[in-house]
Amino acid sequence: MEGVSGAAETRRKPLWRRWWFIMITVVVVAGAVTGIAFWAKYKYLRTHADQILRDRVVASLSARFNSPVELDSFHLDIGPTIHVTGGGLRILYLAGPTKPDANPNNPAPMISVDRFEFETNFKALLEPTTRIVTVHVSGLDLHVPPHGMGHIPRKLDNPKPQKQPKISLVFDKIICENSRLVIETTKPGKLPLVFNLSNITLTDVGASKPLLYDAVLTNARPVGQIHSTGHFGPWQADDPRDTPIDGDYSFTNADLGPFKGIAGILSSTGKFKGKLDHINVEGVTDTPDFRLDISDHPVPLHTDFTAIVNGTTGDTTLTRVDARLQKSVFHCSGSVMRIGVPETGVTGHDVELIVDMTKGRMEDVLTLATKTAPPVLEGYLSLHQNLSIPPGKETVSRRMKLAGTFSVDQASFGNPAMQLKINEMSMRAQGNPKAANAQDATPVASSVSGEFVQANGTMHFSTLDYTIPGAVIRLKGTYTLPGNSFDFQGVVRTDATASHMTTGWKSMLLKAVDPLLRKNGAGLEIPITIKGTKSDPHFGVDMKKMF
């Protein structure tokens, strides 16, 4: 028995050895086959990587935007990684062809790229979806069609749901340089709105969710850079103007010099949220050296504002502006409409504002608006006015039009000679002629109110009432904004009679004419003229209208 058992054991050992040999052989063969297959696929990828990646780029963009895609050049440099460069990329439309009347004359592609580059590797090519970490783009142009001329919805022959084209290439981050956003319009008198973006970074780029952006915009007028971060999208194919947008911005070192007639360096910060054609903006501006060319006196200007901006036309509705000019506080509302003439390419803005000031100082306004130093008049200022600045080639001060009412309380003249004459007039009007001389006249405060219209650098007063203790002066006339000249006519009404405004023999003589000069409840009413310049004012009686 022992011999039989040993023989059986001897026979079993070769069977185990055979099984181990077979298993090892299978593994080796499978590994060899896998290695050969991998090498073959690697060889194929290395040989055809250019065409594979090119096809993935075109197919993925075409599926993403539902649009034909054209690509002029595509090149690979194969090393430890695959470096891809390309150019002449054009995406004809976004999410469907544009309507036939959008732009019949061979419309430009909605997206075009001069040059792009990115890196990948062979392992990523083996994946069903190749993920690219960063793409660098230069010369991106994005054209948004006019309002109401979005894409044409596809009419399916088969109403059953169809499988969406496969997106086999995705990008985590897109970094763009020298980009441009062009928003087309069909409105008469409107040129396309063009934004030049020096740098923009797009991250978390997805088909149905907002993307993150970090953009630097070079603003043409006023000249300066705007840095903005926020969210954009998802893209609204039916009407791109409904695409959501939000973010924060900072606008620094904006030179107001290109606007003829004004100057200063402006900075602004704020936040915004809405759709492309209706963006709600809140922000502040500071211009520490704001000035007009008619005076060239720099004054600090600060504003807090809320506005509605149409990002597709450049039009702005100012819902609230709280401003401070030196010590004067005022409030504005209105609009800034972008005007363009397609035939000439001339662009500008039509500004319409309503301005209310209840806590102002007359000297602050005159410092900004006139060359006179010190300002000709000081006092507490209240005003209500409509301000209009149409587009044009002339300076702002020449184009600016004003119409409104104002009042100045506790006013005094900055010109000593003029104030002395006012002091003397007040003393005589009160019946105190002995005090009416340069040495003894007590300085008096006055009040001014009126209704005015300004155009072409000249203010026309339809009414101008000037009140001092003992007298009221009612005038109408003109005043040039640089302060070089003024010309007013009107009447003076005094409490005292003519004979009580002088002494000695003059008083005795005037008693005879008191009845002639006493009118409408006033002790005296006479017509006057006020003419001259800031350095040489003249007051006189209009003898032609005296009687």
C-alpha positions in Angstrom: 0.0 0.0 0.0 2.7 2.3 0.8 4.2 1.9 -2.7 0.9 2.6 -4.4 0.4 5.8 -2.3 3.8 7.1 -3.3 3.2 6.4 -6.9 -0.1 8.4 -6.8 1.6 11.3 -5.1 4.3 11.2 -7.7 1.6 11.5 -10.5 -0.2 14.5 -8.8 2.9 16.7 -8.5 3.3 17.0 -12.3 -0.4 18.1 -12.6 0.1 21.0 -10.2 3.2 21.9 -12.0 1.3 21.9 -15.3 -1.4 24.2 -13.9 1.1 26.7 -12.5 2.9 26.6 -15.9 -0.4 27.2 -17.7 -1.4 30.1 -15.4 2.0 31.7 -15.8 1.9 31.3 -19.5 -1.6 32.9 -19.7 -0.5 35.8 -17.6 2.6 36.3 -19.6 0.7 36.0 -22.9 -2.1 38.4 -21.7 0.5 40.9 -20.5 2.3 40.6 -23.8 -0.9 41.1 -25.7 -1.9 44.0 -23.4 1.5 45.5 -23.8 1.4 45.0 -27.5 -2.1 46.5 -27.7 -1.0 49.5 -25.5 2.1 50.0 -27.5 0.0 49.8 -30.7 -2.5 52.3 -29.3 0.3 54.5 -28.1 2.0 54.2 -31.5 -1.4 55.1 -33.1 -1.9 58.0 -30.7 1.6 59.3 -31.3 1.1 59.0 -35.0 -2.4 60.4 -35.1 -2.5 62.6 -32.0 -2.7 65.7 -34.2 -5.9 64.6 -36.0 -7.4 63.1 -32.8 -7.0 66.3 -30.9 -8.1 68.5 -33.8 -11.2 66.5 -34.2 -11.9 66.7 -30.5 -11.5 70.4 -30.5 -13.8 71.0 -33.4 -16.4 68.4 -32.4 -16.5 69.5 -28.7 -16.9 73.2 -29.6 -19.5 72.4 -32.3 -21.5 70.4 -29.7 -21.1 73.0 -27.0 -22.3 75.9 -29.1 -24.5 74.0 -31.6 -22.7 75.6 -34.4 -20.3 74.9 -37.3 -16.7 75.4 -36.3 -13.8 76.4 -38.6 -10.2 75.9 -37.7 -7.4 77.1 -40.0 -4.3 75.8 -38.3 -3.5 73.1 -35.7 0.0 71.9 -34.6 1.4 69.6 -32.0 4.9 69.5 -30.4 5.3 66.1 -28.8 7.8 65.6 -26.0 7.2 64.7 -22.3 3.9 66.5 -22.8 1.9 67.4 -25.9 2.0 71.2 -26.6 -0.8 72.3 -28.9 -1.0 75.6 -30.8 -3.7 76.7 -33.3 -5.2 79.7 -35.0 -8.0 81.0 -37.1 -10.7 79.4 -35.0 -14.3 80.6 -35.8 -17.5 79.6 -34.2 -20.2 80.9 -36.6 -23.0 81.3 -34.1 -24.0 80.5 -30.5 -26.6 77.8 -29.8 -28.2 77.8 -33.2 -28.1 79.8 -36.5 -29.0 83.5 -36.3 -32.3 84.7 -37.7 -32.2 85.5 -41.5 -32.5 89.3 -40.9 -29.8 89.5 -38.2 -27.1 90.5 -40.6 -27.7 89.6 -44.2 -24.4 90.8 -45.5 -22.2 87.8 -44.6 -22.2 88.3 -40.8 -19.0 87.9 -38.8 -18.6 84.8 -36.7 -20.0 85.2 -33.2 -16.7 83.9 -31.8 -13.3 84.1 -33.4 -9.8 83.4 -32.0 -6.6 84.5 -33.6 -4.4 82.1 -31.7 -4.6 79.5 -28.8 -2.4 77.0 -27.1 -2.6 74.4 -24.3 -0.8 71.3 -23.0 -2.0 67.7 -22.5 -0.5 64.2 -22.5 -1.1 60.7 -24.0 -2.8 59.5 -20.8 -5.4 62.2 -21.1 -6.0 61.2 -24.7 -6.9 57.7 -23.6 -9.7 59.0 -21.5 -13.3 59.3 -23.0 -13.2 63.0 -22.1 -9.9 64.9 -22.3 -9.6 67.5 -19.6 -7.4 70.5 -20.3 -6.3 72.5 -17.2 -5.4 75.8 -18.9 -5.9 77.3 -22.4 -4.2 80.5 -23.4 -6.1 82.5 -26.0 -5.0 85.7 -27.9 -7.2 87.8 -30.1 -10.7 86.7 -29.0 -13.6 88.5 -30.7 -17.1 87.9 -29.4 -20.0 89.4 -31.4 -23.5 89.6 -29.8 -26.3 90.0 -32.4 -28.9 92.8 -32.1 -31.9 92.5 -29.8 -34.5 90.1 -31.0 -32.2 88.5 -33.6 -31.0 85.5 -31.7 -30.8 82.0 -32.9 -33.4 80.1 -34.9 -34.9 77.2 -32.9 -34.4 73.9 -34.6 -37.5 72.2 -36.0 -37.0 68.5 -35.5 -38.4 66.1 -38.1 -38.6 63.5 -35.4 -40.2 64.9 -32.2 -38.6 62.2 -30.0 -35.7 63.4 -27.8 -32.4 63.1 -29.6 -29.0 62.3 -28.1 -26.8 65.3 -27.6 -23.5 65.3 -29.4 -20.7 64.2 -27.2 -18.3 66.8 -25.7 -14.9 64.9 -25.5 -12.8 67.9 -24.6 -13.3 70.2 -21.6 -11.4 73.2 -20.3 -10.9 74.2 -16.6 -9.5 77.7 -17.2 -9.3 80.0 -20.2 -6.9 82.9 -20.1 -7.4 85.5 -22.8 -5.3 88.5 -24.0 -6.2 91.3 -26.3 -9.9 90.4 -26.5 -12.8 92.3 -27.8 -16.6 92.3 -27.1 -18.7 93.8 -29.9 -22.5 94.2 -29.2 -24.3 94.9 -32.4 -27.4 97.1 -32.6 -30.1 98.0 -35.2 -31.2 101.2 -33.4 -30.9 104.4 -35.6 -28.0 106.6 -34.5 -26.3 103.8 -32.6 -22.9 102.4 -33.4 -21.9 98.9 -32.2 -20.8 99.0 -28.6 -17.1 97.8 -28.4 -15.3 96.7 -25.2 -11.5 96.1 -25.4 -10.4 93.6 -22.8 -6.7 93.5 -22.2 -6.9 90.5 -20.0 -9.7 88.1 -19.0 -9.6 84.8 -17.1 -12.6 82.4 -17.3 -12.8 79.5 -14.8 -15.3 76.8 -14.0 -16.5 76.9 -17.6 -19.6 74.8 -18.0 -22.4 74.5 -20.5 -25.3 75.2 -18.1 -23.9 77.2 -15.3 -22.4 80.6 -14.7 -18.7 80.9 -15.3 -16.3 82.9 -13.1 -14.4 85.7 -14.8 -11.6 88.1 -13.8 -11.3 90.8 -16.4 -9.3 94.0 -17.0 -11.0 96.4 -19.4 -9.2 99.3 -21.0 -11.8 102.0 -21.1 -11.4 104.6 -24.0 -13.3 107.5 -22.5 -12.5 108.4 -19.8 -9.1 106.7 -20.3 -8.4 104.2 -17.5 -8.5 100.6 -16.5 -11.5 98.7 -15.1 -10.8 95.6 -13.1 -13.9 93.4 -12.6 -14.6 89.9 -11.1 -17.8 88.0 -10.9 -20.1 85.6 -12.7 -21.4 85.4 -16.2 -24.0 83.2 -17.7 -25.4 80.7 -18.4 -25.6 82.0 -22.0 -29.2 82.7 -23.1 -29.3 81.5 -26.7 -32.8 82.9 -27.6 -31.6 86.4 -26.7 -28.0 86.9 -25.5 -29.1 90.2 -23.8 -30.9 88.1 -21.2 -27.7 86.5 -20.1 -27.1 87.1 -16.3 -24.1 88.9 -15.0 -22.8 90.1 -11.6 -19.6 91.3 -10.1 -17.5 93.9 -8.4 -15.4 96.5 -10.2 -12.7 99.1 -9.6 -11.9 102.0 -12.0 -8.7 103.7 -11.3 -6.7 106.7 -12.7 -9.4 107.6 -15.2 -8.3 110.7 -17.1 -11.2 113.0 -17.9 -9.1 115.0 -20.3 -10.6 113.5 -23.5 -13.9 115.1 -22.6 -13.4 118.7 -23.9 -14.0 121.3 -21.3 -13.5 119.2 -18.1 -10.4 117.6 -16.5 -9.4 115.6 -13.5 -8.4 112.1 -12.4 -11.4 109.9 -11.5 -11.6 106.7 -9.5 -14.6 104.5 -8.8 -15.5 101.3 -7.1 -18.8 99.4 -6.9 -20.9 96.3 -7.6 -23.4 95.3 -10.2 -26.0 92.6 -10.9 -28.6 91.9 -13.6 -28.8 91.0 -17.2 -26.7 92.3 -20.1 -29.4 94.8 -21.1 -30.5 95.7 -17.5 -27.6 95.9 -15.0 -28.2 97.4 -11.6 -25.0 99.3 -10.4 -24.1 100.7 -7.0 -20.9 102.6 -6.6 -18.9 105.6 -5.5 -16.6 108.0 -7.4 -13.9 110.4 -6.3 -12.3 113.1 -8.4 -10.1 115.2 -6.1 -9.1 117.7 -8.9 -12.3 118.1 -10.9 -12.3 121.3 -13.0 -13.8 123.1 -15.9 -11.8 124.8 -18.6 -13.7 128.1 -18.1 -12.2 128.5 -14.7 -9.4 125.8 -14.3 -10.0 125.8 -10.6 -9.6 122.2 -9.2 -12.2 121.2 -6.6 -12.9 117.8 -5.0 -16.0 116.0 -6.2 -17.4 112.8 -4.6 -20.5 110.9 -5.5 -22.5 107.9 -4.3 -24.8 106.5 -7.0 -27.2 103.8 -8.1 -27.8 103.3 -11.8 -29.2 101.0 -14.4 -26.8 100.3 -17.3 -27.8 98.7 -20.6 -24.6 96.8 -21.3 -25.7 96.2 -24.9 -26.2 99.9 -25.9 -24.0 101.8 -23.3 -27.1 103.8 -22.1 -27.2 104.6 -18.4 -30.2 105.7 -16.2 -29.0 107.4 -13.1 -31.7 106.6 -10.5 -29.8 108.3 -7.6 -26.7 110.4 -7.3 -25.7 111.9 -4.0 -22.8 114.3 -4.7 -20.5 116.6 -2.7 -18.6 119.4 -4.3 -16.2 120.8 -1.7 -18.7 121.6 1.1 -21.8 121.6 -1.1 -24.2 118.6 -1.2 -26.6 118.0 -4.0 -28.6 115.2 -5.6 -29.1 114.2 -9.2 -31.1 111.8 -11.4 -31.3 111.5 -15.1 -29.8 109.6 -18.0 -26.6 109.4 -20.1 -27.5 108.1 -23.5 -24.8 106.9 -26.0 -25.1 108.6 -29.4 -23.3 107.5 -32.5 -23.5 108.3 -36.2 -22.7 105.2 -38.2 -21.9 107.1 -41.4 -19.1 109.1 -39.8 -18.2 107.0 -36.8 -18.6 110.0 -34.4 -19.8 109.0 -31.0 -20.7 110.9 -27.9 -23.2 111.0 -25.0 -26.4 113.0 -24.5 -26.6 113.9 -20.8 -29.9 114.9 -19.2 -29.9 115.5 -15.4 -32.2 117.0 -12.8 -30.1 118.6 -10.1 -31.3 119.6 -6.6 -29.2 121.3 -4.0 -30.5 122.2 -0.6 -27.2 122.4 1.3 -24.8 124.3 -0.9 -22.4 127.1 -0.9 -22.4 129.7 -3.6 -18.6 130.1 -3.5 -18.1 126.4 -4.3 -20.2 126.6 -7.5 -18.6 129.9 -8.5 -15.1 128.5 -7.9 -15.8 125.7 -10.3 -17.6 127.8 -12.9 -15.8 131.2 -13.0 -12.2 132.5 -13.2 -12.9 135.1 -10.5 -10.8 134.5 -7.4 -12.0 134.9 -4.7 -15.6 134.1 -6.0 -17.7 137.2 -6.6 -20.5 136.0 -4.2 -20.6 133.8 -1.1 -23.5 132.4 0.8 -25.9 129.4 1.4 -27.1 128.1 -1.9 -30.3 126.2 -2.8 -31.2 125.4 -6.4 -33.2 123.2 -8.7 -32.1 122.9 -12.3 -32.3 120.8 -15.5 -28.9 120.1 -16.9 -28.4 119.1 -20.6 -25.1 118.3 -22.3 -25.7 117.2 -25.9 -22.9 115.5 -27.9 -20.6 117.7 -30.0 -17.1 118.8 -30.7 -17.2 122.0 -28.5 -16.1 122.0 -24.9 -18.5 120.9 -22.2 -19.0 124.4 -20.9 -20.1 125.6 -24.4 -22.4 122.6 -24.9 -23.9 122.6 -21.4 -27.4 124.0 -21.1 -29.1 124.9 -17.7 -32.5 126.0 -16.7 -33.8 126.4 -13.2 -34.2 128.5 -10.1 -31.9 129.3 -7.2 -31.7 131.2 -3.9 -28.7 132.4 -1.9 -29.1 133.4 1.8 -26.7 135.4 4.0 -24.8 136.4 0.8 -21.8 138.7 0.7 -19.6 139.8 -2.2 -16.0 138.6 -2.4 -15.0 141.8 -4.2 -14.4 144.5 -1.5 -15.3 147.4 -3.8 -18.6 145.8 -4.7 -19.4 144.9 -1.1 -18.7 148.5 0.0 -21.2 149.8 -2.5 -23.8 147.3 -1.2 -23.1 148.4 2.4 -23.5 152.0 1.4 -26.7 151.3 -0.5 -28.2 149.4 2.5 -27.4 152.2 4.9 -29.0 154.9 2.7 -32.0 152.6 1.9 -32.7 152.3 5.6 -32.6 156.1 6.0 -29.2 156.2 7.7 -27.1 158.2 5.2 -24.5 159.3 7.8 -23.3 155.7 8.0 -23.1 155.4 4.2 -19.4 155.8 3.6 -16.5 153.4 3.1 -15.3 153.8 6.7 -18.5 153.6 8.7 -20.8 151.4 6.5 -21.6 148.2 8.4 -21.1 145.0 6.3 -24.5 143.6 5.4 -25.7 140.2 4.4 -28.0 139.9 1.5 -30.2 137.3 -0.2 -30.5 136.5 -3.9 -33.0 134.5 -5.8 -33.8 134.1 -9.5 -34.7 132.1 -12.5 -32.1 131.5 -15.2 -31.2 129.8 -18.4 -27.6 129.1 -19.4 -26.3 128.4 -22.9 -23.1 129.0 -24.8 -21.2 130.0 -21.6 -23.6 132.8 -20.7 -26.3 132.9 -18.0 -29.5 134.7 -18.8 -31.6 135.8 -15.8 -35.3 136.3 -16.5 -35.7 137.3 -12.8 -33.0 138.1 -10.3 -34.1 139.5 -6.9 -31.4 140.9 -4.7 -32.5 141.8 -1.1 -30.5 143.8 1.4 -31.7 145.5 4.6 -33.8 148.4 3.5 -33.9 147.6 -0.2 -34.9 145.1 -2.8 -33.3 145.1 -6.2 -35.2 143.4 -9.0 -33.1 142.7 -12.1 -32.8 140.8 -15.3 -29.8 140.5 -17.6 -26.7 138.4 -18.4 -23.6 137.1 -16.8 -20.7 135.4 -18.6 -19.5 132.3 -16.8 -15.8 133.2 -16.9 -16.8 136.3 -14.9 -15.5 138.7 -17.4 -18.6 140.9 -17.7 -22.2 141.3 -16.6 -25.1 143.5 -17.8 -28.3 143.9 -15.7 -31.3 146.2 -15.7 -34.0 146.6 -13.2 -35.4 148.6 -10.3 -34.4 149.5 -6.8 -37.1 149.7 -4.1 -36.1 151.2 -0.7 -37.8 151.7 2.6 -36.5 155.2 2.9 -37.6 158.1 0.7 -35.1 159.9 -1.5 -34.7 162.8 0.9 -34.0 160.4 3.8 -31.1 158.7 1.9 -28.9 161.8 1.9 -28.1 164.8 4.1 -27.9 168.6 4.0 -29.0 170.6 1.1 -29.4 167.5 -1.1 -32.0 166.2 1.3 -33.9 169.5 1.3 -34.0 169.5 -2.5 -35.1 165.9 -2.8 -38.1 166.5 -0.6 -39.8 168.0 -3.6 -39.4 164.9 -5.7 -40.3 162.4 -3.0 -43.9 162.1 -4.1 -42.7 161.3 -7.7 -40.3 158.6 -6.6 -42.6 157.1 -4.0 -44.3 154.1 -5.8 -46.1 150.9 -5.0 -45.7 151.2 -1.2 -41.9 151.8 -1.4 -40.3 155.0 -0.1 -38.4 155.1 -3.5 -38.5 153.1 -6.7 -36.0 153.9 -9.4 -34.7 152.1 -12.5 -31.0 151.1 -12.4 -28.3 149.4 -14.4 -25.4 147.3 -13.2 -22.7 146.8 -15.8 -19.0 146.2 -16.1 -16.5 143.6 -15.3 -15.3 141.8 -12.1 -12.6 144.4 -11.6 -14.6 147.5 -12.7 -18.3 147.3 -11.8 -20.6 150.2 -12.5 -23.9 151.1 -10.8 -26.1 153.8 -12.2 -29.6 155.2 -12.6 -31.3 154.5 -15.9 -32.4 158.1 -16.6 -34.3 157.1 -19.7 -36.7 155.0 -17.6 -36.7 157.4 -14.5 -40.0 159.1 -15.3 
